[in-house]
Amino acid sequence: MKRSCECPKCGADISDTWQPAEWDVGINAGWFCDPCNLGVGDDGHYEPMEGDVPIMTAKEFRGDRPLGTPISELSGQPGDPRNPDDPRHAGYERFKRIARSYGYD
């Protein structure tokens, strides 16, 4: 699909003059209007094409829910073995589950 561009100075259609970037010589992608001797830079506008993979931010995906597990809900050490109601037990189990998901034992 050909990208279209119009010269901002004279209004001519300069779509057929588009050149890709040549970073090794310091040239950015864009078009060139010969009558005006004017280069028109590619603004990076991208038109979606069939087969593109949609990318979304974490905020779009999760909404206002926090990302990750708050450190206050984790514990790097098990709770007091004499107190089964110690909240650190649950935090330690959660910590171990997350560690296992990253491949740690």
Rosetta constraint file for C-alpha pairs under 8 A:
AtomPair CA 2 CA 15 HARMONIC 7.57 0.50
AtomPair CA 3 CA 15 HARMONIC 6.37 0.50
AtomPair CA 3 CA 18 HARMONIC 7.97 0.50
AtomPair CA 4 CA 13 HARMONIC 7.60 0.50
AtomPair CA 4 CA 14 HARMONIC 7.41 0.50
AtomPair CA 4 CA 15 HARMONIC 4.58 0.50
AtomPair CA 4 CA 16 HARMONIC 7.94 0.50
AtomPair CA 5 CA 13 HARMONIC 6.14 0.50
AtomPair CA 5 CA 14 HARMONIC 5.66 0.50
AtomPair CA 5 CA 15 HARMONIC 4.87 0.50
AtomPair CA 5 CA 31 HARMONIC 7.45 0.50
AtomPair CA 6 CA 11 HARMONIC 5.52 0.50
AtomPair CA 6 CA 12 HARMONIC 5.55 0.50
AtomPair CA 6 CA 13 HARMONIC 4.63 0.50
AtomPair CA 6 CA 14 HARMONIC 5.61 0.50
AtomPair CA 6 CA 15 HARMONIC 7.00 0.50
AtomPair CA 7 CA 11 HARMONIC 4.76 0.50
AtomPair CA 7 CA 12 HARMONIC 5.34 0.50
AtomPair CA 7 CA 13 HARMONIC 6.46 0.50
AtomPair CA 7 CA 14 HARMONIC 6.37 0.50
AtomPair CA 7 CA 33 HARMONIC 6.43 0.50
AtomPair CA 7 CA 40 HARMONIC 7.30 0.50
AtomPair CA 9 CA 36 HARMONIC 7.28 0.50
AtomPair CA 10 CA 36 HARMONIC 7.35 0.50
AtomPair CA 12 CA 33 HARMONIC 7.91 0.50
AtomPair CA 14 CA 18 HARMONIC 7.60 0.50
AtomPair CA 14 CA 31 HARMONIC 6.62 0.50
AtomPair CA 14 CA 32 HARMONIC 6.79 0.50
AtomPair CA 14 CA 33 HARMONIC 6.17 0.50
AtomPair CA 15 CA 31 HARMONIC 7.04 0.50
AtomPair CA 17 CA 31 HARMONIC 5.24 0.50
AtomPair CA 17 CA 32 HARMONIC 5.90 0.50
AtomPair CA 17 CA 33 HARMONIC 7.74 0.50
AtomPair CA 18 CA 29 HARMONIC 7.43 0.50
AtomPair CA 18 CA 30 HARMONIC 5.39 0.50
AtomPair CA 18 CA 31 HARMONIC 4.35 0.50
AtomPair CA 18 CA 32 HARMONIC 7.13 0.50
AtomPair CA 19 CA 29 HARMONIC 5.65 0.50
AtomPair CA 19 CA 30 HARMONIC 5.64 0.50
AtomPair CA 19 CA 31 HARMONIC 6.32 0.50
AtomPair CA 20 CA 28 HARMONIC 7.20 0.50
AtomPair CA 20 CA 29 HARMONIC 4.47 0.50
AtomPair CA 20 CA 30 HARMONIC 6.72 0.50
AtomPair CA 21 CA 27 HARMONIC 5.70 0.50
AtomPair CA 21 CA 28 HARMONIC 4.45 0.50
AtomPair CA 21 CA 29 HARMONIC 3.95 0.50
AtomPair CA 21 CA 30 HARMONIC 7.53 0.50
AtomPair CA 22 CA 26 HARMONIC 6.25 0.50
AtomPair CA 22 CA 27 HARMONIC 5.04 0.50
AtomPair CA 22 CA 28 HARMONIC 6.30 0.50
AtomPair CA 22 CA 29 HARMONIC 7.31 0.50
AtomPair CA 23 CA 27 HARMONIC 5.67 0.50
AtomPair CA 23 CA 28 HARMONIC 6.74 0.50
AtomPair CA 28 CA 41 HARMONIC 6.90 0.50
AtomPair CA 28 CA 42 HARMONIC 7.53 0.50
AtomPair CA 29 CA 41 HARMONIC 6.23 0.50
AtomPair CA 29 CA 42 HARMONIC 5.50 0.50
AtomPair CA 30 CA 39 HARMONIC 7.16 0.50
AtomPair CA 30 CA 40 HARMONIC 5.61 0.50
AtomPair CA 30 CA 41 HARMONIC 4.37 0.50
AtomPair CA 30 CA 42 HARMONIC 4.43 0.50
AtomPair CA 31 CA 39 HARMONIC 5.90 0.50
AtomPair CA 31 CA 40 HARMONIC 5.07 0.50
AtomPair CA 31 CA 41 HARMONIC 6.45 0.50
AtomPair CA 31 CA 42 HARMONIC 7.35 0.50
AtomPair CA 32 CA 37 HARMONIC 7.17 0.50
AtomPair CA 32 CA 38 HARMONIC 5.78 0.50
AtomPair CA 32 CA 39 HARMONIC 4.45 0.50
AtomPair CA 32 CA 40 HARMONIC 5.91 0.50
AtomPair CA 33 CA 37 HARMONIC 5.62 0.50
AtomPair CA 33 CA 38 HARMONIC 5.23 0.50
AtomPair CA 33 CA 39 HARMONIC 6.37 0.50
AtomPair CA 33 CA 40 HARMONIC 7.75 0.50
AtomPair CA 34 CA 38 HARMONIC 6.90 0.50
AtomPair CA 48 CA 52 HARMONIC 6.75 0.50
AtomPair CA 56 CA 60 HARMONIC 6.02 0.50
AtomPair CA 56 CA 61 HARMONIC 6.57 0.50
AtomPair CA 57 CA 61 HARMONIC 6.30 0.50
AtomPair CA 58 CA 62 HARMONIC 5.81 0.50
AtomPair CA 58 CA 63 HARMONIC 7.67 0.50
AtomPair CA 58 CA 67 HARMONIC 7.65 0.50
AtomPair CA 59 CA 63 HARMONIC 4.94 0.50
AtomPair CA 59 CA 64 HARMONIC 6.70 0.50
AtomPair CA 62 CA 66 HARMONIC 7.69 0.50
AtomPair CA 62 CA 67 HARMONIC 7.57 0.50
AtomPair CA 69 CA 73 HARMONIC 6.94 0.50
AtomPair CA 69 CA 74 HARMONIC 7.73 0.50
AtomPair CA 70 CA 74 HARMONIC 7.24 0.50
AtomPair CA 71 CA 75 HARMONIC 7.83 0.50
AtomPair CA 73 CA 91 HARMONIC 5.51 0.50
AtomPair CA 74 CA 88 HARMONIC 7.60 0.50
AtomPair CA 74 CA 90 HARMONIC 7.94 0.50
AtomPair CA 74 CA 91 HARMONIC 4.18 0.50
AtomPair CA 74 CA 92 HARMONIC 6.05 0.50
AtomPair CA 74 CA 94 HARMONIC 6.44 0.50
AtomPair CA 74 CA 95 HARMONIC 5.56 0.50
AtomPair CA 75 CA 88 HARMONIC 5.88 0.50
AtomPair CA 75 CA 89 HARMONIC 7.84 0.50
AtomPair CA 75 CA 91 HARMONIC 4.76 0.50
AtomPair CA 75 CA 92 HARMONIC 4.64 0.50
AtomPair CA 75 CA 95 HARMONIC 6.31 0.50
AtomPair CA 76 CA 91 HARMONIC 7.86 0.50
AtomPair CA 76 CA 92 HARMONIC 5.85 0.50
AtomPair CA 76 CA 95 HARMONIC 6.66 0.50
AtomPair CA 77 CA 88 HARMONIC 7.40 0.50
AtomPair CA 77 CA 92 HARMONIC 5.97 0.50
AtomPair CA 78 CA 88 HARMONIC 5.95 0.50
AtomPair CA 78 CA 89 HARMONIC 5.30 0.50
AtomPair CA 78 CA 91 HARMONIC 7.94 0.50
AtomPair CA 78 CA 92 HARMONIC 5.37 0.50
AtomPair CA 78 CA 93 HARMONIC 7.99 0.50
AtomPair CA 79 CA 83 HARMONIC 7.53 0.50
AtomPair CA 79 CA 84 HARMONIC 7.90 0.50
AtomPair CA 79 CA 86 HARMONIC 5.64 0.50
AtomPair CA 79 CA 87 HARMONIC 7.04 0.50
AtomPair CA 79 CA 88 HARMONIC 4.62 0.50
AtomPair CA 79 CA 89 HARMONIC 4.81 0.50
AtomPair CA 79 CA 92 HARMONIC 7.63 0.50
AtomPair CA 80 CA 84 HARMONIC 7.32 0.50
AtomPair CA 80 CA 86 HARMONIC 6.45 0.50
AtomPair CA 80 CA 88 HARMONIC 7.98 0.50
AtomPair CA 80 CA 89 HARMONIC 7.95 0.50
AtomPair CA 84 CA 89 HARMONIC 7.58 0.50
AtomPair CA 85 CA 89 HARMONIC 7.77 0.50
AtomPair CA 87 CA 91 HARMONIC 6.71 0.50
AtomPair CA 88 CA 92 HARMONIC 5.93 0.50
AtomPair CA 89 CA 93 HARMONIC 6.28 0.50
AtomPair CA 90 CA 94 HARMONIC 6.20 0.50
AtomPair CA 91 CA 95 HARMONIC 6.07 0.50
AtomPair CA 92 CA 96 HARMONIC 6.16 0.50
AtomPair CA 93 CA 97 HARMONIC 6.19 0.50
AtomPair CA 94 CA 98 HARMONIC 6.26 0.50
AtomPair CA 95 CA 99 HARMONIC 6.17 0.50
AtomPair CA 96 CA 100 HARMONIC 6.08 0.50
AtomPair CA 96 CA 105 HARMONIC 7.89 0.50
AtomPair CA 97 CA 101 HARMONIC 6.35 0.50
AtomPair CA 98 CA 102 HARMONIC 6.72 0.50
AtomPair CA 99 CA 103 HARMONIC 6.60 0.50
AtomPair CA 99 CA 104 HARMONIC 5.29 0.50
AtomPair CA 99 CA 105 HARMONIC 7.08 0.50
AtomPair CA 100 CA 104 HARMONIC 4.85 0.50
AtomPair CA 100 CA 105 HARMONIC 5.74 0.50
